[in-house]
Amino acid sequence: MGKKLDKIKESIDIQIIEVTPMLAKTILGVSSDFNNRKVSKCTVKKYAEDMREGRWLFNALPLIFTKAGKLMDGQHRLEALILANKSEVFLAIYGIDEDAFPTIDANKTKKLADDLSKLNVVDNEVVAGFIRLWYSYSRTSENAKTRFSKGYCQRTKALQIYDTLKYDIHECIEYCRGTEIIGLNHASFMYCECRKIDKELADWLFKELAIPMEQFEVLDNENPLKWYYDRVKYIKSQRGKIEVEDLLKNLCGLWNMYRLKGKEFFSSNTII
């Protein structure tokens, strides 16, 4: 442990710094390619208001920088500082290894999508949604019926899932792009599962689902697609929103309408 402590002491530099709006812009500019999490405008506005009103206090929560000087944690505070046009004092820690990024605030606000963004994954938000669905509902997942959490351990496992399924995930996302009625992450996940059973039917059905929303209104009432559209619309009108289980169960119903006497879509240990 002593060697580890000595190594960390040698590589880390800790300072208390005053950050001006100009310096904040410079830091964010230098760090723009680091792939921090997506900025929350609401959070920035809240912080900026506190800074303007003098409520922002020094609490030793640090700005964290990589060995190359890129910002790993603190972008919302710096964005707020620029918005408020105020200077503030922060503790700053320099020299943290980039590989530590997924562990920062792992049990707070960081999401799987942030980890995927750090890996330069295209459609990272959609991919994150796909993986959460696969983890909780796929017939081939050992965690079926287990909710995905944002904790570091499950996010690390999710990255392993992505590494295994990434070609299938991106192929399915691209095939279902334009699906408005259930969202791209739900459509791509369901398409991925359905094509394991009947690829020809899955290819046809999910292209049909990708039509513009207004076209569902004019479908014949005997058309199963119209049934699905009406079900989704009814549930939204009753609850104000539609849950994942509603989307998946009704899509299973639509799938089975077309398969008629085909085998069940889900096995008994999943959501049906």
C-alpha positions as CSV (number, residue, x, y, z in Angstrom):
1,M,0.0,0.0,0.0
2,G,2.9,2.3,0.8
3,K,4.2,2.2,-2.8
4,K,0.7,2.9,-4.2
5,L,0.4,5.9,-1.8
6,D,3.8,7.2,-2.9
7,K,2.9,6.8,-6.6
8,I,-0.3,8.8,-6.1
9,K,1.4,11.5,-4.2
10,E,4.0,11.9,-7.0
11,S,1.4,12.1,-9.7
12,I,-1.2,14.3,-8.1
13,D,-1.1,18.1,-7.7
14,I,-3.7,19.8,-5.5
15,Q,-4.4,23.6,-5.6
16,I,-6.9,26.1,-4.6
17,I,-7.6,28.3,-7.6
18,E,-9.8,31.3,-8.6
19,V,-11.7,30.6,-11.8
20,T,-12.8,33.6,-13.9
21,P,-15.3,33.3,-16.7
22,M,-12.5,33.6,-19.2
23,L,-10.5,30.8,-17.6
24,A,-13.6,28.7,-17.4
25,K,-14.1,29.1,-21.2
26,T,-10.4,28.1,-21.8
27,I,-10.7,25.0,-19.6
28,L,-13.9,23.9,-21.3
29,G,-12.4,24.6,-24.7
30,V,-9.3,22.5,-24.0
31,S,-11.5,19.7,-22.6
32,S,-14.2,19.8,-25.4
33,D,-13.0,16.4,-26.9
34,F,-12.9,14.6,-23.5
35,N,-16.6,13.5,-23.8
36,N,-17.9,14.5,-20.4
37,R,-21.5,13.8,-19.8
38,K,-24.2,15.8,-21.6
39,V,-24.7,19.2,-20.0
40,S,-27.9,19.7,-18.1
41,K,-29.2,23.3,-18.8
42,C,-31.4,23.1,-15.7
43,T,-28.5,22.3,-13.5
44,V,-26.3,25.1,-15.0
45,K,-29.1,27.7,-14.5
46,K,-29.6,26.6,-10.9
47,Y,-25.9,26.9,-10.1
48,A,-25.6,30.2,-12.0
49,E,-28.5,31.7,-9.9
50,D,-26.8,30.7,-6.7
51,M,-23.6,32.3,-7.9
52,R,-25.3,35.5,-8.9
53,E,-27.1,35.7,-5.5
54,G,-24.0,35.0,-3.5
55,R,-25.3,31.7,-2.3
56,W,-22.5,29.7,-3.8
57,L,-20.1,28.5,-1.1
58,F,-16.6,27.0,-1.2
59,N,-17.2,23.4,-0.1
60,A,-13.9,21.7,-1.2
61,L,-15.7,19.7,-3.9
62,P,-12.9,19.7,-6.5
63,L,-12.6,20.3,-10.1
64,I,-10.8,17.2,-11.4
65,F,-8.3,17.2,-14.3
66,T,-6.6,14.5,-16.2
67,K,-2.8,14.2,-16.5
68,A,-3.1,16.1,-19.8
69,G,-5.0,18.9,-18.1
70,K,-8.5,18.1,-19.4
71,L,-11.5,18.6,-17.2
72,M,-13.0,15.3,-15.9
73,D,-15.5,16.6,-13.4
74,G,-16.9,20.2,-12.9
75,Q,-18.2,21.2,-16.3
76,H,-21.6,22.2,-14.9
77,R,-19.9,24.5,-12.3
78,L,-17.8,26.1,-15.0
79,E,-20.7,26.5,-17.4
80,A,-22.7,28.2,-14.6
81,L,-19.8,30.5,-13.8
82,I,-19.7,31.7,-17.4
83,L,-23.5,32.2,-17.4
84,A,-23.4,34.1,-14.2
85,N,-20.3,36.1,-15.3
86,K,-18.8,35.6,-11.9
87,S,-15.5,34.4,-10.6
88,E,-15.4,31.6,-7.9
89,V,-12.8,29.8,-5.9
90,F,-12.5,26.0,-6.3
91,L,-10.3,23.2,-5.1
92,A,-8.5,21.7,-8.1
93,I,-6.9,18.3,-8.4
94,Y,-4.6,17.6,-11.4
95,G,-3.2,14.3,-12.6
96,I,-6.0,11.8,-12.3
97,D,-5.9,8.9,-14.8
98,E,-8.6,9.0,-17.5
99,D,-9.5,5.4,-16.8
100,A,-11.0,6.6,-13.5
101,F,-13.7,8.7,-15.3
102,P,-16.5,6.1,-15.0
103,T,-16.0,5.9,-11.2
104,I,-16.6,9.6,-10.6
105,D,-20.0,10.2,-9.1
106,A,-20.8,6.6,-10.1
107,N,-23.7,6.4,-7.6
108,K,-25.0,9.9,-8.3
109,T,-25.9,11.4,-11.6
110,K,-23.5,9.8,-14.1
111,K,-25.3,7.4,-16.5
112,L,-24.4,4.5,-18.8
113,A,-24.7,6.9,-21.7
114,D,-21.9,9.0,-20.2
115,D,-19.6,6.0,-20.1
116,L,-20.5,5.1,-23.7
117,S,-19.9,8.7,-24.8
118,K,-16.4,8.5,-23.3
119,L,-15.8,5.5,-25.6
120,N,-17.0,7.6,-28.6
121,V,-20.0,5.3,-29.1
122,V,-22.4,6.6,-31.8
123,D,-26.0,7.0,-30.6
124,N,-24.8,6.6,-27.0
125,E,-28.2,7.5,-25.5
126,V,-30.1,5.0,-27.7
127,V,-27.4,2.3,-27.1
128,A,-27.7,2.8,-23.3
129,G,-31.5,2.4,-23.6
130,F,-31.1,-0.8,-25.6
131,I,-28.7,-2.3,-23.1
132,R,-31.0,-1.5,-20.2
133,L,-33.8,-3.2,-22.0
134,W,-31.7,-6.2,-23.0
135,Y,-30.4,-6.5,-19.4
136,S,-33.9,-6.5,-17.9
137,Y,-36.1,-8.2,-20.5
138,S,-34.2,-10.3,-23.1
139,R,-34.9,-14.0,-23.2
140,T,-31.2,-14.6,-23.4
141,S,-30.3,-12.4,-20.4
142,E,-29.5,-14.1,-17.1
143,N,-31.0,-11.0,-15.4
144,A,-34.5,-11.1,-16.9
145,K,-37.0,-9.3,-14.7
146,T,-34.1,-7.5,-12.9
147,R,-34.1,-3.7,-13.2
148,F,-31.0,-2.1,-14.4
149,S,-29.4,0.4,-12.0
150,K,-27.0,3.3,-12.5
151,G,-24.4,1.9,-10.0
152,Y,-20.8,1.5,-11.1
153,C,-20.9,-2.3,-11.0
154,Q,-23.9,-2.7,-13.2
155,R,-22.6,0.0,-15.6
156,T,-19.3,-1.9,-15.9
157,K,-21.2,-5.1,-16.7
158,A,-23.3,-3.1,-19.2
159,L,-20.1,-2.1,-21.0
160,Q,-19.2,-5.8,-21.2
161,I,-22.6,-6.5,-22.7
162,Y,-22.1,-3.7,-25.3
163,D,-18.7,-5.1,-26.2
164,T,-20.4,-8.5,-26.9
165,L,-23.5,-7.2,-28.7
166,K,-22.3,-4.0,-30.3
167,Y,-22.5,-5.1,-33.9
168,D,-26.1,-6.4,-33.4
169,I,-27.0,-3.3,-31.4
170,H,-25.9,-0.8,-34.1
171,E,-27.3,-2.9,-36.9
172,C,-30.7,-3.0,-35.2
173,I,-30.6,0.7,-34.4
174,E,-29.9,1.6,-38.0
175,Y,-32.6,-0.7,-39.3
176,C,-35.3,0.9,-37.0
177,R,-34.2,4.5,-37.3
178,G,-37.3,6.7,-37.8
179,T,-39.6,4.7,-35.6
180,E,-41.5,7.4,-33.7
181,I,-44.4,5.4,-32.1
182,I,-42.3,3.6,-29.5
183,G,-38.9,5.2,-29.7
184,L,-35.7,4.0,-31.3
185,N,-34.3,2.2,-28.3
186,H,-37.5,0.1,-27.7
187,A,-37.9,-0.6,-31.4
188,S,-34.3,-1.7,-31.9
189,F,-34.3,-3.9,-28.9
190,M,-37.6,-5.6,-29.9
191,Y,-36.4,-6.0,-33.5
192,C,-33.2,-7.6,-32.2
193,E,-35.3,-10.1,-30.2
194,C,-37.9,-10.7,-32.9
195,R,-35.5,-11.4,-35.7
196,K,-34.0,-14.3,-33.7
197,I,-37.4,-16.0,-34.1
198,D,-38.5,-15.0,-37.6
199,K,-36.1,-12.5,-39.4
200,E,-38.3,-12.1,-42.5
201,L,-41.4,-11.2,-40.5
202,A,-39.3,-9.0,-38.2
203,D,-37.8,-7.1,-41.1
204,W,-41.2,-6.4,-42.5
205,L,-43.0,-5.5,-39.3
206,F,-40.4,-3.0,-38.0
207,K,-40.2,-1.3,-41.4
208,E,-44.0,-0.9,-41.1
209,L,-43.7,0.6,-37.6
210,A,-41.3,3.2,-38.9
211,I,-44.0,5.1,-40.8
212,P,-44.8,8.7,-39.7
213,M,-47.2,9.0,-36.8
214,E,-49.9,10.7,-38.9
215,Q,-50.1,7.7,-41.2
216,F,-51.2,5.4,-38.3
217,E,-54.4,7.5,-38.0
218,V,-55.6,6.6,-41.6
219,L,-54.9,2.9,-41.3
220,D,-57.9,0.5,-41.7
221,N,-59.3,-0.6,-38.3
222,E,-58.7,-4.2,-39.2
223,N,-55.0,-3.5,-39.6
224,P,-53.1,-4.8,-36.5
225,L,-50.8,-1.8,-36.8
226,K,-53.9,0.4,-36.2
227,W,-54.7,-1.7,-33.1
228,Y,-51.3,-1.2,-31.7
229,Y,-51.4,2.6,-32.4
230,D,-54.8,2.9,-30.7
231,R,-53.5,0.8,-27.7
232,V,-50.5,3.1,-27.2
233,K,-52.6,6.2,-27.6
234,Y,-55.2,5.0,-25.1
235,I,-52.7,4.1,-22.4
236,K,-51.0,7.5,-22.8
237,S,-54.4,9.3,-22.5
238,Q,-55.3,7.3,-19.3
239,R,-52.0,7.6,-17.5
240,G,-50.3,10.6,-19.1
241,K,-47.4,8.3,-20.0
242,I,-46.7,4.8,-21.1
243,E,-44.4,2.4,-19.2
244,V,-41.8,0.1,-20.7
245,E,-43.9,-3.0,-19.9
246,D,-46.9,-1.6,-21.7
247,L,-44.8,-0.9,-24.8
248,L,-43.2,-4.4,-24.8
249,K,-46.3,-6.4,-23.9
250,N,-48.5,-4.7,-26.6
251,L,-45.7,-5.0,-29.2
252,C,-45.6,-8.7,-28.3
253,G,-49.3,-8.8,-28.9
254,L,-48.9,-7.2,-32.3
255,W,-46.1,-9.6,-33.1
256,N,-48.3,-12.6,-32.3
257,M,-51.2,-11.2,-34.3
258,Y,-49.0,-11.5,-37.4
259,R,-47.5,-14.9,-36.4
260,L,-51.0,-16.3,-35.6
261,K,-50.2,-19.7,-34.2
262,G,-46.5,-19.3,-34.0
263,K,-44.6,-20.0,-30.8
264,E,-44.7,-17.6,-27.9
265,F,-42.4,-14.6,-28.2
266,F,-41.2,-14.6,-24.7
267,S,-40.4,-17.5,-22.4
268,S,-42.0,-17.8,-19.0
269,N,-39.2,-16.2,-17.1
270,T,-39.5,-12.8,-18.7
271,I,-42.2,-10.1,-18.8
272,I,-45.1,-12.1,-20.2
